[in-house]
Amino acid sequence: MNIPTLADLTAKGEQPEILFWVGCAGSFDDRAKRVTLAFVKILNAVGTKFAVLGNEETCTGDPARRAGNEFLFQMQAMNNIQLMNGYGVKKIVTACPHCFNTLKNEYPELGGNYEVIHHATYLQALINEGKIKMQGGGSFKGRKITYHDSCYLGRANNIYEAPREVLQALDADLVEMKRCRTTGLCCGAGGAQMFKEPENGKKDINIARTEEALATGATTIAVACPFCMTMMTDGVKNKEKESAVQVKDLAELVAEANGL
């Protein structure tokens, strides 16, 4: 696959249209890696000139800040900002709402000013511009899909319509959960909860959310966040529904619909 690094392009005197920020999950988590590859296939298919930081990319610092380690957050953020400013980065696209929120809303106060786009919005733009032709939805035509709103994409950044427009372009039957959009329920991984066991209670949040998704009768739960992907997949496994219900990222659905 053609995945150039920013260092490679800079050495050739070239500048990419976008920097694809892969993120920790997209780099190291086996399930999230498939989302990264699907998105790269789409970028290559539409001819977008992009690059990744490769080994130079480190965590945005989001989990550190959410867990209360402000010193570590600022250290990671400053390293990333120094690197990207050195390369003259202007536009960043990422498939992780946590990276998106941190790069867009928290880096400017430390001197990192970039145009930051979440991949849901980017995919919507590619579809609207006719660069991605959905071929009538293909295998998704009429299939019941429900979409789980990521907290950092939805309530934190008010992005609700872009992911839904992408799903509607698949010609799928989009069925909403009772709690959606501004009243959506967290998957249980936000605020650095991803990295620890939940506190004692009557029910884990991801199980409660999965039950809401399954109640729609959808055979696909669409997500746009690697944290949500993990939590919803675990919920489906807990309910022993893996054979009947799939959890897929928007990029995977678009790539699949286009035979990529």
C-alpha positions as semicolon CSV with decimal commas, in nm:
position;residue;x (nm);y (nm);z (nm)
1;M;0,000;0,000;0,000
2;N;0,113;0,352;-0,075
3;I;0,156;0,520;0,265
4;P;0,424;0,791;0,242
5;T;0,569;0,953;0,553
6;L;0,599;1,329;0,589
7;A;0,976;1,290;0,618
8;D;0,987;1,110;0,279
9;L;0,782;1,378;0,103
10;T;0,975;1,664;0,263
11;A;1,302;1,506;0,148
12;K;1,163;1,517;-0,209
13;G;1,056;1,878;-0,166
14;E;0,686;1,784;-0,174
15;Q;0,400;1,885;0,055
16;P;0,094;1,663;0,114
17;E;-0,262;1,794;0,094
18;I;-0,336;1,641;0,435
19;L;-0,151;1,484;0,725
20;F;-0,332;1,164;0,824
21;W;-0,299;1,145;1,202
22;V;-0,323;0,772;1,273
23;G;-0,334;0,779;1,653
24;C;-0,230;0,517;1,908
25;A;-0,526;0,285;1,848
26;G;-0,498;0,308;1,470
27;S;-0,129;0,222;1,495
28;F;-0,121;-0,051;1,758
29;D;-0,469;-0,198;1,819
30;D;-0,529;-0,488;1,579
31;R;-0,897;-0,404;1,529
32;A;-0,836;-0,032;1,481
33;K;-0,554;-0,103;1,232
34;R;-0,820;-0,236;0,993
35;V;-0,992;0,105;1,007
36;T;-0,660;0,277;0,929
37;L;-0,607;0,053;0,625
38;A;-0,965;0,106;0,505
39;F;-0,924;0,484;0,524
40;V;-0,588;0,471;0,343
41;K;-0,749;0,264;0,065
42;I;-1,014;0,535;0,026
43;L;-0,751;0,815;0,020
44;N;-0,553;0,628;-0,246
45;A;-0,868;0,552;-0,449
46;V;-0,972;0,920;-0,466
47;G;-0,617;1,038;-0,533
48;T;-0,570;1,247;-0,217
49;K;-0,207;1,336;-0,163
50;F;-0,147;1,250;0,202
51;A;0,127;1,150;0,441
52;V;0,163;1,008;0,791
53;L;0,425;1,092;1,052
54;G;0,517;0,725;1,090
55;N;0,765;0,663;1,371
56;E;0,770;1,036;1,446
57;E;0,405;1,034;1,558
58;T;0,347;1,007;1,933
59;C;0,029;1,015;2,142
60;T;-0,154;1,350;2,140
61;G;-0,155;1,337;2,521
62;D;-0,534;1,313;2,547
63;P;-0,540;1,012;2,785
64;A;-0,278;1,177;3,008
65;R;-0,480;1,499;3,040
66;R;-0,807;1,312;3,100
67;A;-0,639;1,102;3,371
68;G;-0,509;1,419;3,539
69;N;-0,142;1,417;3,432
70;E;-0,126;1,768;3,290
71;F;0,255;1,772;3,285
72;L;0,272;1,464;3,060
73;F;0,000;1,605;2,833
74;Q;0,189;1,929;2,780
75;M;0,516;1,746;2,722
76;Q;0,359;1,523;2,454
77;A;0,166;1,811;2,298
78;M;0,470;2,039;2,274
79;N;0,677;1,764;2,110
80;N;0,405;1,706;1,849
81;I;0,351;2,077;1,785
82;Q;0,725;2,141;1,741
83;L;0,744;1,851;1,494
84;M;0,437;1,949;1,290
85;N;0,525;2,319;1,283
86;G;0,870;2,219;1,161
87;Y;0,711;2,036;0,870
88;G;0,471;2,322;0,801
89;V;0,159;2,109;0,862
90;K;-0,164;2,297;0,783
91;K;-0,438;2,033;0,752
92;I;-0,487;1,718;0,961
93;V;-0,741;1,435;0,917
94;T;-0,783;1,172;1,189
95;A;-1,016;0,876;1,245
96;C;-1,007;0,920;1,625
97;P;-1,242;1,174;1,790
98;H;-1,011;1,192;2,093
99;C;-0,715;1,292;1,875
100;F;-0,949;1,521;1,677
101;N;-1,073;1,705;1,986
102;T;-0,725;1,746;2,135
103;L;-0,556;1,860;1,812
104;K;-0,843;2,096;1,723
105;N;-0,939;2,246;2,057
106;E;-0,644;2,203;2,293
107;Y;-0,330;2,239;2,079
108;P;-0,393;2,604;1,976
109;E;-0,328;2,730;2,333
110;L;0,018;2,572;2,307
111;G;0,096;2,711;1,961
112;G;-0,042;2,432;1,743
113;N;-0,289;2,591;1,499
114;Y;-0,412;2,353;1,230
115;E;-0,725;2,280;1,029
116;V;-0,835;1,954;1,191
117;I;-1,101;1,733;1,030
118;H;-1,252;1,409;1,156
119;H;-1,269;1,131;0,897
120;A;-1,652;1,125;0,915
121;T;-1,663;1,486;0,790
122;Y;-1,390;1,415;0,534
123;L;-1,576;1,109;0,397
124;Q;-1,898;1,310;0,379
125;A;-1,717;1,578;0,174
126;L;-1,570;1,317;-0,063
127;I;-1,918;1,172;-0,120
128;N;-2,077;1,517;-0,169
129;E;-1,806;1,613;-0,419
130;G;-1,869;1,293;-0,614
131;K;-1,515;1,163;-0,555
132;I;-1,661;0,854;-0,388
133;K;-1,945;0,701;-0,586
134;M;-2,144;0,468;-0,362
135;Q;-2,282;0,250;-0,646
136;G;-2,626;0,237;-0,488
137;G;-2,494;0,113;-0,156
138;G;-2,407;-0,234;-0,286
139;S;-2,423;-0,494;-0,011
140;F;-2,564;-0,240;0,238
141;K;-2,880;-0,156;0,043
142;G;-3,174;-0,187;0,282
143;R;-2,960;-0,329;0,562
144;K;-3,046;-0,205;0,911
145;I;-2,762;0,003;1,054
146;T;-2,761;0,198;1,380
147;Y;-2,504;0,467;1,455
148;H;-2,346;0,521;1,796
149;D;-2,247;0,884;1,861
150;S;-1,898;0,928;2,000
151;C;-1,897;1,180;2,289
152;Y;-1,594;1,367;2,154
153;L;-1,741;1,389;1,805
154;G;-2,100;1,460;1,906
155;R;-2,149;1,650;2,227
156;A;-1,795;1,791;2,242
157;N;-1,778;1,909;1,879
158;N;-2,139;1,907;1,759
159;I;-2,076;1,671;1,466
160;Y;-2,393;1,466;1,428
161;E;-2,500;1,487;1,064
162;A;-2,176;1,402;0,878
163;P;-2,158;1,036;0,991
164;R;-2,530;0,991;0,929
165;E;-2,504;1,135;0,578
166;V;-2,225;0,887;0,505
167;L;-2,448;0,599;0,619
168;Q;-2,744;0,729;0,419
169;A;-2,522;0,734;0,109
170;L;-2,485;0,358;0,158
171;D;-2,861;0,333;0,092
172;A;-2,889;0,153;0,423
173;D;-3,187;0,165;0,658
174;L;-3,057;0,392;0,936
175;V;-3,238;0,313;1,262
176;E;-3,169;0,540;1,558
177;M;-3,133;0,436;1,920
178;K;-3,362;0,615;2,167
179;R;-3,059;0,794;2,311
180;C;-2,882;0,955;2,016
181;R;-2,732;1,282;1,901
182;T;-2,730;1,534;2,192
183;T;-2,879;1,275;2,428
184;G;-2,646;0,993;2,321
185;L;-2,498;0,761;2,583
186;C;-2,121;0,727;2,626
187;C;-1,974;0,386;2,539
188;G;-1,792;0,394;2,873
189;A;-1,437;0,453;2,747
190;G;-1,410;0,833;2,753
191;G;-1,217;1,034;3,010
192;A;-0,934;0,775;3,011
193;Q;-1,177;0,508;3,140
194;M;-1,063;0,303;2,838
195;F;-0,754;0,197;3,029
196;K;-0,904;0,070;3,352
197;E;-1,175;-0,158;3,483
198;P;-1,506;0,018;3,563
199;E;-1,610;0,095;3,918
200;N;-1,861;-0,137;4,081
201;G;-2,221;-0,083;3,979
202;K;-2,528;-0,265;3,853
203;K;-2,421;-0,273;3,487
204;D;-2,124;-0,169;3,273
205;I;-2,204;0,131;3,050
206;N;-2,094;-0,048;2,732
207;I;-2,337;-0,334;2,807
208;A;-2,623;-0,087;2,857
209;R;-2,534;0,091;2,533
210;T;-2,503;-0,235;2,339
211;E;-2,847;-0,339;2,462
212;E;-2,987;-0,014;2,322
213;A;-2,815;-0,081;1,987
214;L;-2,940;-0,440;1,969
215;A;-3,295;-0,326;2,052
216;T;-3,306;-0,141;1,717
217;G;-3,282;-0,473;1,532
218;A;-2,978;-0,348;1,338
219;T;-2,732;-0,603;1,202
220;T;-2,452;-0,342;1,190
221;I;-2,350;-0,099;1,464
222;A;-2,163;0,186;1,296
223;V;-1,901;0,377;1,496
224;A;-1,652;0,653;1,418
225;C;-1,412;0,608;1,711
226;P;-1,162;0,335;1,807
227;F;-1,261;0,356;2,175
228;C;-1,630;0,310;2,086
229;M;-1,528;0,025;1,854
230;T;-1,366;-0,165;2,142
231;M;-1,647;-0,105;2,390
232;M;-1,933;-0,187;2,151
233;T;-1,752;-0,496;2,022
234;D;-1,703;-0,615;2,380
235;G;-2,073;-0,552;2,444
236;V;-2,177;-0,757;2,141
237;K;-1,948;-1,041;2,257
238;N;-2,100;-1,020;2,606
239;K;-2,444;-1,069;2,451
240;E;-2,307;-1,354;2,232
241;K;-2,430;-1,181;1,915
242;E;-2,101;-1,178;1,718
243;S;-2,241;-1,397;1,441
244;A;-2,551;-1,176;1,391
245;V;-2,426;-0,821;1,459
246;Q;-2,110;-0,652;1,332
247;V;-1,944;-0,339;1,469
248;K;-1,787;-0,140;1,184
249;D;-1,622;0,197;1,142
250;L;-1,757;0,437;0,879
251;A;-1,435;0,404;0,676
252;E;-1,472;0,025;0,665
253;L;-1,833;0,052;0,546
254;V;-1,743;0,300;0,270
255;A;-1,442;0,092;0,159
256;E;-1,655;-0,225;0,157
257;A;-1,935;-0,059;-0,041
258;N;-1,679;0,043;-0,303
259;G;-1,507;-0,293;-0,320
260;L;-1,178;-0,155;-0,185
